[in-house]
Amino acid sequence: MLFEQIARNKRHTLYVMAAFVILLAVIGLAVGYVFFNSAIAGLLVALIAAVFYMVLMISQSTDIVMSMNHGRELHQADDDPELWHIVEDMALVAKVPMPRVFIIDDESPNAFATGNDPEHAAVAVTTGIQARLTREEMEGVIGHEMSHVRNYDIRLQTIALALTAAISLLVNWGMNAFWWGGGRRSRDNDRDGNGAQVLLMILAIVVIILAPLAASLVQMALSRNREYLADAGSVELTRNPLGLISALEKIDDSQPMQAADPSSAALYISDPFKAKKSWMHLFDTHPPMADRITRLKNM
């Protein structure tokens, strides 16, 4: 059951990432067609923007994310022996290098992992989670975060953020071109064309308008899917689903965080802001906690 769930979650992630890439390409084509009379030019700009943002965010992601979330780094085991050794043990079981360890001064229990790859990863926990969870429960949580590291979820989330930023750049670029005259040139050219060209123009404009919404939907879907996979990975590492189940129940029954940065919400093991669930959970950063716990109980 466990390995079947892991395999299913991995397939779903591939589908979501493929949708992200296709979305970026379609938006690039639409912006180029509408505003610059060249769909190919728009596609090239989309690819260049995506690569630029990925390089920028991958190279600086850990320090930026920890700073935004007010993380305080532990530099040696003596700084917090119990937490350090739990992270060390879980990293050993997951067969990944020891990540950097951070503590966030916040009474709400939560945790997250970030970084570029297992060799440059970092794990952060709140003071609230240290105060409320037993060692068994903490092992379940850290096992969840080590699964994110081992599965390269940390890089995947960084790439998703970069692609979302690239899509926003394309939309803003296209709208600026519209106001500065690029869009008028495109409309003038299509006004002399046939009905098919006019229809393509309308479809392209609709794509551009809906692009940010679509990007958010795909990004949230990716985040939710990786949480299921990390839950299953934690059980694989600890061989103890009850520890993580108990931890998630305590985390769910808590107040929102104060120190968390909104742009990092998807990184946490649970939504740090306890946001009201959206219609059909389409805009939720995390799957329903009850669903996660049910899946863990069925393993």
HELIX and SHEET records of a PDB file:
HELIX    1   1 LEU A    2  PHE A   36  1                                  35    
HELIX    2   2 ALA A   39  MET A   68  1                                  30    
HELIX    3   3 ALA A   77  ASP A   79  5                                   3    
HELIX    4   4 PRO A   81  ALA A   94  1                                  14    
HELIX    5   5 PRO A  118  HIS A  120  5                                   3    
HELIX    6   6 THR A  127  ARG A  132  1                                   6    
HELIX    7   7 ARG A  135  ARG A  150  1                                  16    
HELIX    8   8 ASP A  153  TRP A  179  1                                  27    
HELIX    9   9 GLY A  182  ARG A  191  1                                  10    
HELIX   10  10 GLY A  195  THR A  238  1                                  44    
HELIX   11  11 PRO A  241  ASP A  252  1                                  12    
HELIX   12  12 PRO A  262  LEU A  267  5                                   6    
HELIX   13  13 TRP A  279  HIS A  281  5                                   3    
HELIX   14  14 MET A  289  LYS A  297  1                                   9    
SHEET    1   A 4 GLY A  71  LEU A  74  0                                        
SHEET    2   A 4 ARG A 100  ILE A 104 -1                                        
SHEET    3   A 4 ALA A 121  THR A 126  1                                        
SHEET    4   A 4 ALA A 111  GLY A 115 -1                                        
END                                                                             
